[in-house]
């Protein structure tokens, strides 16, 4: 019995020892497994971060490439020196400076070739495009710089060295602006200016340059513009201006400004402008609200009199009325009826100015204001002792 108990106890000890060894051996394995999972997690996170970084770099690269392409596109547009414009030139004309040959689109180019045996054909290209055989005169319609390359080939197949001809096509008309030293006035749909208004014409042409500028006030007779001018004719005139560049393009319209009653400047772009030349000054009058009493040729009034200043203008209209009392100081704007509260002699002066600067003659009114009451006396008549 004792022997059997010892055997059982010994078996239990061995089992516990084995379990302990097994447990001890399993723990390092689990640690390694956890470390492996951690490493795998870190690797996945690193890959995710790298992927995001690569995606960000890709997006930034695409954005930069897009900006670069847009910039190149803008630069290409900017560098493109040809523009489609319609020339109004009536004749073919060229203008040659030291470095540049200017033409209008009506100018054409003929190519000819001579050879000691027999010429076969002429090839040409425009602005670096594919070469083609010359058949008829060459025309250039687009405004800007162009280069014509050309060369001849004879029947033997001999080809001459390529030649080039550069030319600048000018299809634009000059830009014309008319200014005045004092504003032209717009009243409703009519324009008004005085007979002393000075007109200045500015013409600009960015390519071949301005050749000459002419103007007319009746639409038929034109004068060459050289300096400031004014229009002395009274009444309505029609101002027309033509500016020609050096290759026969000409302006069809001009910019003109006028001032409205509100003070706002309005800009017009017209082929001709009708202007009413207003040379007549306003008329002006000073009126009292009651009839005067005449005493020895002098108008006499009481303190109850009121004086009104009225002006009329048949042209642009009255702009301002100015008054002065007894010749003292400068004329001041008339804003309300005039009254006198003290006794004495008064002189009212008034002038009117119209909207184009014509000034009326000075209107005057002399009046004596009587504020003193009469002095009465009583005399006894008769009854003397």
ROVOKOL-643430 format. One record per residue (C-alpha): residue in one letter; x, y, z; residue number from 1. Coordinates in steps of 0.05 Angstrom, whole numbers, plus 5000, padded with zeros to 4 digits. Each point is the difference from the previous one (the first is absolute). Layout:
BEGIN
titi rest=a	X=X	Y=Y	Z=Z	nr=NUM
...
This chain:
BEGIN
titi rest=x	X=5000	Y=5000	Z=5000	nr=1
titi rest=x	X=5055	Y=5048	Z=5020	nr=2
titi rest=x	X=5037	Y=4981	Z=4937	nr=3
titi rest=x	X=4939	Y=5014	Z=4957	nr=4
titi rest=x	X=4990	Y=5068	Z=5032	nr=5
titi rest=x	X=5072	Y=5019	Z=4987	nr=6
titi rest=x	X=4992	Y=4982	Z=4927	nr=7
titi rest=x	X=4937	Y=5042	Z=4993	nr=8
titi rest=x	X=5033	Y=5060	Z=5034	nr=9
titi rest=x	X=5061	Y=4994	Z=4957	nr=10
titi rest=x	X=4956	Y=4998	Z=4938	nr=11
titi rest=x	X=4964	Y=5064	Z=5022	nr=12
titi rest=x	X=5067	Y=5035	Z=5011	nr=13
titi rest=x	X=5023	Y=4981	Z=4930	nr=14
titi rest=x	X=4934	Y=5025	Z=4969	nr=15
titi rest=x	X=5004	Y=5066	Z=5037	nr=16
titi rest=x	X=5073	Y=5008	Z=4979	nr=17
titi rest=x	X=4983	Y=4985	Z=4928	nr=18
titi rest=x	X=4942	Y=5049	Z=5001	nr=19
titi rest=x	X=5046	Y=5053	Z=5028	nr=20
titi rest=x	X=5052	Y=4988	Z=4947	nr=21
titi rest=x	X=4946	Y=5002	Z=4946	nr=22
titi rest=x	X=4972	Y=5065	Z=5028	nr=23
titi rest=x	X=5069	Y=5030	Z=5003	nr=24
titi rest=x	X=5013	Y=4980	Z=4928	nr=25
titi rest=x	X=4933	Y=5028	Z=4973	nr=26
titi rest=x	X=5010	Y=5071	Z=5028	nr=27
titi rest=x	X=5059	Y=5019	Z=4955	nr=28
titi rest=x	X=4961	Y=4974	Z=4940	nr=29
titi rest=x	X=4941	Y=5045	Z=5016	nr=30
titi rest=x	X=5046	Y=5060	Z=5008	nr=31
titi rest=x	X=5031	Y=4987	Z=4933	nr=32
titi rest=x	X=4931	Y=4994	Z=4970	nr=33
titi rest=x	X=4979	Y=5067	Z=5030	nr=34
titi rest=x	X=5064	Y=5032	Z=4977	nr=35
titi rest=x	X=4988	Y=4973	Z=4931	nr=36
titi rest=x	X=4929	Y=5029	Z=4999	nr=37
titi rest=x	X=5028	Y=5067	Z=5024	nr=38
titi rest=x	X=5052	Y=5000	Z=4946	nr=39
titi rest=x	X=4948	Y=4982	Z=4948	nr=40
titi rest=x	X=4955	Y=5057	Z=5026	nr=41
titi rest=x	X=5058	Y=5049	Z=4996	nr=42
titi rest=x	X=5017	Y=4975	Z=4931	nr=43
titi rest=x	X=4928	Y=5009	Z=4978	nr=44
titi rest=x	X=4998	Y=5070	Z=5030	nr=45
titi rest=x	X=5066	Y=5018	Z=4966	nr=46
titi rest=x	X=4973	Y=4974	Z=4933	nr=47
titi rest=x	X=4936	Y=5041	Z=5011	nr=48
titi rest=x	X=5040	Y=5063	Z=5016	nr=49
titi rest=x	X=5046	Y=4988	Z=4940	nr=50
titi rest=x	X=4939	Y=4990	Z=4956	nr=51
titi rest=x	X=4969	Y=5065	Z=5025	nr=52
titi rest=x	X=5066	Y=5036	Z=4990	nr=53
titi rest=x	X=5006	Y=4971	Z=4930	nr=54
titi rest=x	X=4928	Y=5020	Z=4984	nr=55
titi rest=x	X=5012	Y=5070	Z=5028	nr=56
titi rest=x	X=5063	Y=5006	Z=4958	nr=57
titi rest=x	X=4963	Y=4975	Z=4939	nr=58
titi rest=x	X=4943	Y=5050	Z=5011	nr=59
titi rest=x	X=5051	Y=5057	Z=5011	nr=60
titi rest=x	X=5037	Y=4978	Z=4937	nr=61
titi rest=x	X=4935	Y=4999	Z=4960	nr=62
titi rest=x	X=4982	Y=5069	Z=5027	nr=63
titi rest=x	X=5069	Y=5027	Z=4983	nr=64
titi rest=x	X=4996	Y=4968	Z=4931	nr=65
titi rest=x	X=4931	Y=5031	Z=4990	nr=66
titi rest=x	X=5026	Y=5068	Z=5021	nr=67
titi rest=x	X=5060	Y=4992	Z=4954	nr=68
titi rest=x	X=4954	Y=4980	Z=4942	nr=69
titi rest=x	X=4955	Y=5059	Z=5014	nr=70
titi rest=x	X=5060	Y=5046	Z=5003	nr=71
titi rest=x	X=5027	Y=4971	Z=4935	nr=72
titi rest=x	X=4931	Y=5010	Z=4970	nr=73
titi rest=x	X=4998	Y=5072	Z=5023	nr=74
titi rest=x	X=5071	Y=5011	Z=4975	nr=75
titi rest=x	X=4981	Y=4969	Z=4934	nr=76
titi rest=x	X=4940	Y=5046	Z=4995	nr=77
titi rest=x	X=5044	Y=5058	Z=5019	nr=78
titi rest=x	X=5055	Y=4981	Z=4951	nr=79
titi rest=x	X=4950	Y=4989	Z=4944	nr=80
titi rest=x	X=5013	Y=5063	Z=4960	nr=81
titi rest=x	X=4944	Y=4990	Z=4950	nr=82
titi rest=x	X=4929	Y=5024	Z=5011	nr=83
titi rest=x	X=4939	Y=4995	Z=4956	nr=84
titi rest=x	X=4978	Y=5071	Z=4983	nr=85
titi rest=x	X=4964	Y=5028	Z=4941	nr=86
titi rest=x	X=5035	Y=5057	Z=4964	nr=87
titi rest=x	X=4959	Y=5056	Z=4969	nr=88
titi rest=x	X=5056	Y=5022	Z=4953	nr=89
titi rest=x	X=4974	Y=5014	Z=4930	nr=90
titi rest=x	X=5067	Y=4990	Z=4965	nr=91
titi rest=x	X=5061	Y=4956	Z=5008	nr=92
titi rest=x	X=5055	Y=5039	Z=5035	nr=93
titi rest=x	X=5066	Y=4987	Z=5034	nr=94
titi rest=x	X=5046	Y=5040	Z=5044	nr=95
titi rest=x	X=5073	Y=4983	Z=5010	nr=96
titi rest=x	X=5041	Y=5024	Z=5059	nr=97
titi rest=x	X=5073	Y=4984	Z=5014	nr=98
titi rest=x	X=4984	Y=4932	Z=5031	nr=99
titi rest=x	X=4927	Y=4984	Z=4986	nr=100
titi rest=x	X=4956	Y=4995	Z=4938	nr=101
titi rest=x	X=4927	Y=5015	Z=5015	nr=102
titi rest=x	X=4943	Y=4981	Z=4954	nr=103
titi rest=x	X=4925	Y=4998	Z=5001	nr=104
titi rest=x	X=4964	Y=4934	Z=4983	nr=105
titi rest=x	X=4987	Y=5024	Z=4928	nr=106
titi rest=x	X=5074	Y=4994	Z=4983	nr=107
titi rest=x	X=5018	Y=4935	Z=4964	nr=108
titi rest=x	X=5067	Y=4967	Z=4985	nr=109
titi rest=x	X=5021	Y=4968	Z=4934	nr=110
titi rest=x	X=5057	Y=4949	Z=4996	nr=111
titi rest=x	X=5041	Y=4993	Z=4937	nr=112
titi rest=x	X=5059	Y=4957	Z=4983	nr=113
titi rest=x	X=5053	Y=4999	Z=4944	nr=114
titi rest=x	X=5048	Y=4945	Z=4982	nr=115
titi rest=x	X=5056	Y=4990	Z=4949	nr=116
titi rest=x	X=4963	Y=4939	Z=4973	nr=117
titi rest=x	X=4928	Y=4998	Z=5021	nr=118
titi rest=x	X=4966	Y=5016	Z=5066	nr=119
titi rest=x	X=4951	Y=4948	Z=5023	nr=120
titi rest=x	X=4963	Y=5026	Z=5061	nr=121
titi rest=x	X=5004	Y=5044	Z=5062	nr=122
titi rest=x	X=4984	Y=4975	Z=5069	nr=123
titi rest=x	X=4981	Y=5045	Z=5058	nr=124
titi rest=x	X=4976	Y=4997	Z=5072	nr=125
titi rest=x	X=4970	Y=5052	Z=5047	nr=126
titi rest=x	X=5021	Y=5005	Z=5073	nr=127
titi rest=x	X=5035	Y=4932	Z=5001	nr=128
titi rest=x	X=4940	Y=4960	Z=4975	nr=129
titi rest=x	X=5005	Y=4944	Z=4949	nr=130
titi rest=x	X=5029	Y=5021	Z=4932	nr=131
titi rest=x	X=4955	Y=5003	Z=4940	nr=132
titi rest=x	X=5008	Y=5014	Z=4927	nr=133
titi rest=x	X=4989	Y=5072	Z=4978	nr=134
titi rest=x	X=4941	Y=5008	Z=4952	nr=135
titi rest=x	X=4973	Y=5071	Z=5010	nr=136
titi rest=x	X=5016	Y=5064	Z=5038	nr=137
titi rest=x	X=5006	Y=4993	Z=5075	nr=138
titi rest=x	X=4957	Y=5042	Z=5047	nr=139
titi rest=x	X=5006	Y=5007	Z=5075	nr=140
titi rest=x	X=4935	Y=5016	Z=5036	nr=141
titi rest=x	X=5018	Y=4992	Z=5073	nr=142
titi rest=x	X=5029	Y=5060	Z=5036	nr=143
titi rest=x	X=5070	Y=4992	Z=5028	nr=144
titi rest=x	X=5069	Y=4977	Z=4980	nr=145
titi rest=x	X=5006	Y=4947	Z=4945	nr=146
titi rest=x	X=5060	Y=4966	Z=4967	nr=147
titi rest=x	X=4996	Y=4974	Z=4928	nr=148
titi rest=x	X=5053	Y=4947	Z=4984	nr=149
titi rest=x	X=5009	Y=4982	Z=4926	nr=150
titi rest=x	X=5047	Y=4964	Z=4953	nr=151
titi rest=x	X=5001	Y=4978	Z=4927	nr=152
titi rest=x	X=5012	Y=4932	Z=4968	nr=153
titi rest=x	X=5021	Y=4990	Z=4928	nr=154
titi rest=x	X=4985	Y=4942	Z=4952	nr=155
titi rest=x	X=5065	Y=4966	Z=5020	nr=156
titi rest=x	X=4977	Y=4998	Z=5073	nr=157
titi rest=x	X=5049	Y=5053	Z=5022	nr=158
titi rest=x	X=4973	Y=5038	Z=5060	nr=159
titi rest=x	X=5022	Y=5070	Z=5018	nr=160
titi rest=x	X=5015	Y=5020	Z=5071	nr=161
titi rest=x	X=4938	Y=5021	Z=5039	nr=162
titi rest=x	X=4986	Y=5075	Z=5004	nr=163
titi rest=x	X=4958	Y=5037	Z=5050	nr=164
titi rest=x	X=4959	Y=5064	Z=5000	nr=165
titi rest=x	X=4971	Y=5029	Z=5064	nr=166
titi rest=x	X=4940	Y=5046	Z=5000	nr=167
titi rest=x	X=4953	Y=5032	Z=5051	nr=168
titi rest=x	X=4926	Y=5001	Z=4981	nr=169
titi rest=x	X=4963	Y=5061	Z=5026	nr=170
titi rest=x	X=4925	Y=4991	Z=4996	nr=171
titi rest=x	X=4981	Y=5047	Z=5057	nr=172
titi rest=x	X=4974	Y=5070	Z=4993	nr=173
titi rest=x	X=5028	Y=5057	Z=5042	nr=174
titi rest=x	X=4965	Y=5014	Z=5066	nr=175
titi rest=x	X=4974	Y=5071	Z=5004	nr=176
titi rest=x	X=4980	Y=5040	Z=5062	nr=177
titi rest=x	X=4973	Y=5071	Z=4999	nr=178
titi rest=x	X=5006	Y=5044	Z=5062	nr=179
titi rest=x	X=4980	Y=5072	Z=5016	nr=180
titi rest=x	X=5028	Y=5052	Z=5047	nr=181
titi rest=x	X=4931	Y=5010	Z=5031	nr=182
titi rest=x	X=4947	Y=4945	Z=5002	nr=183
titi rest=x	X=4950	Y=4993	Z=4944	nr=184
titi rest=x	X=4932	Y=4999	Z=5034	nr=185
titi rest=x	X=4946	Y=4947	Z=4987	nr=186
titi rest=x	X=4929	Y=5025	Z=5012	nr=187
titi rest=x	X=4952	Y=4943	Z=4989	nr=188
titi rest=x	X=5022	Y=4974	Z=4932	nr=189
titi rest=x	X=5035	Y=5063	Z=4974	nr=190
titi rest=x	X=5072	Y=5021	Z=5007	nr=191
titi rest=x	X=5020	Y=5073	Z=5012	nr=192
titi rest=x	X=5066	Y=5036	Z=4997	nr=193
titi rest=x	X=5020	Y=5073	Z=4998	nr=194
titi rest=x	X=5033	Y=5035	Z=4941	nr=195
titi rest=x	X=5066	Y=5005	Z=5038	nr=196
titi rest=x	X=5005	Y=4926	Z=5019	nr=197
titi rest=x	X=5066	Y=4971	Z=4977	nr=198
titi rest=x	X=5003	Y=4930	Z=4970	nr=199
titi rest=x	X=5060	Y=4954	Z=5004	nr=200
titi rest=x	X=5006	Y=4936	Z=4959	nr=201
titi rest=x	X=5045	Y=4943	Z=5022	nr=202
titi rest=x	X=5011	Y=4942	Z=4951	nr=203
titi rest=x	X=5042	Y=4939	Z=5016	nr=204
titi rest=x	X=5021	Y=4940	Z=4958	nr=205
titi rest=x	X=5043	Y=4947	Z=5032	nr=206
titi rest=x	X=5026	Y=4968	Z=4936	nr=207
titi rest=x	X=5016	Y=5040	Z=4937	nr=208
titi rest=x	X=4984	Y=5066	Z=5035	nr=209
titi rest=x	X=4953	Y=5058	Z=4984	nr=210
titi rest=x	X=5009	Y=5033	Z=4932	nr=211
titi rest=x	X=4950	Y=5057	Z=5005	nr=212
titi rest=x	X=4937	Y=5024	Z=5034	nr=213
titi rest=x	X=4945	Y=5041	Z=4967	nr=214
titi rest=x	X=4936	Y=5030	Z=5028	nr=215
titi rest=x	X=4936	Y=5031	Z=4974	nr=216
titi rest=x	X=4944	Y=5041	Z=5032	nr=217
titi rest=x	X=4951	Y=4992	Z=4942	nr=218
titi rest=x	X=5015	Y=4929	Z=4976	nr=219
titi rest=x	X=5026	Y=5022	Z=4932	nr=220
titi rest=x	X=5060	Y=5046	Z=5007	nr=221
titi rest=x	X=5059	Y=4970	Z=5038	nr=222
titi rest=x	X=5059	Y=5036	Z=5031	nr=223
titi rest=x	X=5065	Y=4967	Z=5021	nr=224
titi rest=x	X=5009	Y=5002	Z=5075	nr=225
titi rest=x	X=5064	Y=5031	Z=5023	nr=226
titi rest=x	X=4981	Y=5038	Z=5063	nr=227
titi rest=x	X=4944	Y=5018	Z=5047	nr=228
titi rest=x	X=4939	Y=5030	Z=4966	nr=229
titi rest=x	X=4933	Y=5030	Z=5019	nr=230
titi rest=x	X=4934	Y=5005	Z=4963	nr=231
titi rest=x	X=4974	Y=5071	Z=4991	nr=232
titi rest=x	X=4939	Y=4983	Z=4959	nr=233
titi rest=x	X=4935	Y=5011	Z=5039	nr=234
titi rest=x	X=4948	Y=4945	Z=5001	nr=235
titi rest=x	X=5004	Y=4925	Z=4990	nr=236
titi rest=x	X=5063	Y=4970	Z=4968	nr=237
titi rest=x	X=5020	Y=4928	Z=4985	nr=238
titi rest=x	X=5070	Y=4982	Z=5023	nr=239
titi rest=x	X=5033	Y=4944	Z=4960	nr=240
titi rest=x	X=5072	Y=4976	Z=5010	nr=241
titi rest=x	X=5041	Y=4952	Z=4958	nr=242
titi rest=x	X=5069	Y=4975	Z=5019	nr=243
titi rest=x	X=5041	Y=4961	Z=4949	nr=244
titi rest=x	X=5059	Y=4955	Z=5016	nr=245
titi rest=x	X=5061	Y=4990	Z=4955	nr=246
titi rest=x	X=4970	Y=4939	Z=4965	nr=247
titi rest=x	X=4932	Y=5032	Z=4983	nr=248
titi rest=x	X=4958	Y=4974	Z=5059	nr=249
titi rest=x	X=4956	Y=5055	Z=5026	nr=250
titi rest=x	X=4959	Y=5013	Z=5062	nr=251
titi rest=x	X=4924	Y=4995	Z=4992	nr=252
titi rest=x	X=4982	Y=5024	Z=5070	nr=253
titi rest=x	X=5029	Y=5044	Z=5054	nr=254
titi rest=x	X=4991	Y=5006	Z=5075	nr=255
titi rest=x	X=4967	Y=5063	Z=5025	nr=256
titi rest=x	X=4978	Y=5020	Z=5071	nr=257
titi rest=x	X=4945	Y=5046	Z=5024	nr=258
titi rest=x	X=4975	Y=5023	Z=5067	nr=259
titi rest=x	X=4928	Y=4988	Z=5022	nr=260
titi rest=x	X=4960	Y=5047	Z=5045	nr=261
titi rest=x	X=5014	Y=4953	Z=5057	nr=262
titi rest=x	X=5074	Y=5012	Z=4991	nr=263
titi rest=x	X=5013	Y=4929	Z=4975	nr=264
titi rest=x	X=5047	Y=4994	Z=4941	nr=265
titi rest=x	X=4973	Y=4955	Z=4945	nr=266
titi rest=x	X=5043	Y=4968	Z=4946	nr=267
titi rest=x	X=4977	Y=4992	Z=4927	nr=268
titi rest=x	X=5032	Y=4962	Z=4944	nr=269
titi rest=x	X=4971	Y=5027	Z=4935	nr=270
titi rest=x	X=5018	Y=5011	Z=4927	nr=271
titi rest=x	X=4974	Y=5071	Z=5006	nr=272
titi rest=x	X=4971	Y=5044	Z=5055	nr=273
titi rest=x	X=4949	Y=5056	Z=4994	nr=274
titi rest=x	X=5017	Y=5060	Z=5045	nr=275
titi rest=x	X=4960	Y=5063	Z=5010	nr=276
titi rest=x	X=5047	Y=5059	Z=5002	nr=277
titi rest=x	X=4969	Y=5047	Z=5051	nr=278
titi rest=x	X=5029	Y=5070	Z=4995	nr=279
titi rest=x	X=4942	Y=5037	Z=5030	nr=280
titi rest=x	X=5005	Y=5022	Z=5073	nr=281
titi rest=x	X=4940	Y=4995	Z=5047	nr=282
titi rest=x	X=4954	Y=5059	Z=5012	nr=283
titi rest=x	X=4990	Y=5023	Z=5072	nr=284
titi rest=x	X=4951	Y=5046	Z=5036	nr=285
titi rest=x	X=4989	Y=5026	Z=5071	nr=286
titi rest=x	X=4928	Y=5009	Z=5020	nr=287
titi rest=x	X=4964	Y=5027	Z=5062	nr=288
titi rest=x	X=4936	Y=4968	Z=5024	nr=289
titi rest=x	X=4965	Y=5069	Z=5003	nr=290
titi rest=x	X=4999	Y=5063	Z=4958	nr=291
titi rest=x	X=5049	Y=5053	Z=5020	nr=292
titi rest=x	X=4984	Y=5071	Z=5020	nr=293
titi rest=x	X=5040	Y=5049	Z=4959	nr=294
titi rest=x	X=5028	Y=5061	Z=5036	nr=295
titi rest=x	X=5043	Y=5047	Z=4958	nr=296
titi rest=x	X=5018	Y=4942	Z=4953	nr=297
titi rest=x	X=5020	Y=4953	Z=5057	nr=298
titi rest=x	X=4964	Y=4935	Z=5013	nr=299
titi rest=x	X=4976	Y=4998	Z=5072	nr=300
titi rest=x	X=4978	Y=4939	Z=5038	nr=301
titi rest=x	X=4983	Y=4979	Z=5070	nr=302
titi rest=x	X=5030	Y=4943	Z=5041	nr=303
titi rest=x	X=4942	Y=4956	Z=4978	nr=304
titi rest=x	X=5027	Y=4996	Z=4928	nr=305
titi rest=x	X=5033	Y=4936	Z=4976	nr=306
titi rest=x	X=5047	Y=4996	Z=4940	nr=307
titi rest=x	X=5004	Y=4939	Z=4954	nr=308
titi rest=x	X=5055	Y=4986	Z=4948	nr=309
titi rest=x	X=4979	Y=4960	Z=4939	nr=310
titi rest=x	X=5042	Y=4975	Z=4941	nr=311
titi rest=x	X=4983	Y=4964	Z=4935	nr=312
titi rest=x	X=5043	Y=4964	Z=4949	nr=313
titi rest=x	X=4977	Y=4973	Z=4932	nr=314
titi rest=x	X=5059	Y=4952	Z=4992	nr=315
titi rest=x	X=5033	Y=4955	Z=5051	nr=316
titi rest=x	X=4962	Y=5032	Z=5058	nr=317
titi rest=x	X=5016	Y=5043	Z=5060	nr=318
titi rest=x	X=5053	Y=4971	Z=5046	nr=319
titi rest=x	X=5006	Y=5054	Z=5053	nr=320
titi rest=x	X=4976	Y=5069	Z=5022	nr=321
titi rest=x	X=5047	Y=5045	Z=5040	nr=322
titi rest=x	X=4984	Y=5065	Z=5038	nr=323
titi rest=x	X=5036	Y=5056	Z=5035	nr=324
titi rest=x	X=4974	Y=5057	Z=5044	nr=325
titi rest=x	X=5028	Y=5071	Z=4997	nr=326
titi rest=x	X=5061	Y=4977	Z=4961	nr=327
titi rest=x	X=5032	Y=4969	Z=5062	nr=328
titi rest=x	X=5043	Y=4938	Z=4992	nr=329
titi rest=x	X=4991	Y=4945	Z=4948	nr=330
titi rest=x	X=4936	Y=4975	Z=4969	nr=331
titi rest=x	X=4968	Y=4945	Z=5042	nr=332
titi rest=x	X=4950	Y=4946	Z=4980	nr=333
titi rest=x	X=4928	Y=5023	Z=5000	nr=334
titi rest=x	X=4959	Y=4953	Z=5043	nr=335
titi rest=x	X=4938	Y=5038	Z=5024	nr=336
titi rest=x	X=4961	Y=5065	Z=4992	nr=337
titi rest=x	X=5037	Y=5062	Z=5024	nr=338
titi rest=x	X=4972	Y=5044	Z=5056	nr=339
titi rest=x	X=5024	Y=5065	Z=5032	nr=340
titi rest=x	X=4984	Y=5017	Z=5073	nr=341
titi rest=x	X=5037	Y=5066	Z=5007	nr=342
titi rest=x	X=4988	Y=5067	Z=4969	nr=343
titi rest=x	X=5046	Y=5022	Z=4945	nr=344
titi rest=x	X=5019	Y=4996	Z=4927	nr=345
titi rest=x	X=5016	Y=4930	Z=4972	nr=346
titi rest=x	X=5029	Y=4975	Z=4935	nr=347
titi rest=x	X=4986	Y=4928	Z=4980	nr=348
titi rest=x	X=5045	Y=4969	Z=4945	nr=349
titi rest=x	X=4987	Y=4932	Z=4969	nr=350
titi rest=x	X=5032	Y=4957	Z=4946	nr=351
titi rest=x	X=4983	Y=4931	Z=4972	nr=352
titi rest=x	X=5044	Y=4946	Z=4971	nr=353
titi rest=x	X=4974	Y=4945	Z=4954	nr=354
titi rest=x	X=5023	Y=4927	Z=4999	nr=355
titi rest=x	X=5053	Y=5011	Z=4947	nr=356
titi rest=x	X=5031	Y=5061	Z=5033	nr=357
titi rest=x	X=4966	Y=5058	Z=4965	nr=358
titi rest=x	X=4991	Y=5058	Z=5049	nr=359
titi rest=x	X=4943	Y=5050	Z=4997	nr=360
titi rest=x	X=5006	Y=5075	Z=5004	nr=361
titi rest=x	X=4994	Y=5029	Z=5070	nr=362
titi rest=x	X=4929	Y=5018	Z=5020	nr=363
titi rest=x	X=4993	Y=5056	Z=5052	nr=364
titi rest=x	X=4945	Y=5029	Z=5043	nr=365
titi rest=x	X=5007	Y=5063	Z=5042	nr=366
titi rest=x	X=4949	Y=5011	Z=5055	nr=367
titi rest=x	X=4991	Y=5044	Z=5060	nr=368
titi rest=x	X=4971	Y=4965	Z=5060	nr=369
titi rest=x	X=4960	Y=5045	Z=5045	nr=370
titi rest=x	X=4990	Y=4974	Z=5070	nr=371
titi rest=x	X=4992	Y=5067	Z=5035	nr=372
titi rest=x	X=4929	Y=5020	Z=5020	nr=373
titi rest=x	X=4977	Y=5070	Z=4985	nr=374
titi rest=x	X=5005	Y=5053	Z=5054	nr=375
titi rest=x	X=4934	Y=5036	Z=5012	nr=376
titi rest=x	X=4987	Y=5068	Z=5033	nr=377
titi rest=x	X=4938	Y=5037	Z=5020	nr=378
titi rest=x	X=4992	Y=5074	Z=4988	nr=379
titi rest=x	X=4943	Y=5040	Z=5029	nr=380
titi rest=x	X=4967	Y=5042	Z=4948	nr=381
titi rest=x	X=4960	Y=5060	Z=5022	nr=382
titi rest=x	X=4973	Y=5014	Z=5070	nr=383
titi rest=x	X=5054	Y=5050	Z=5016	nr=384
titi rest=x	X=4984	Y=5056	Z=5049	nr=385
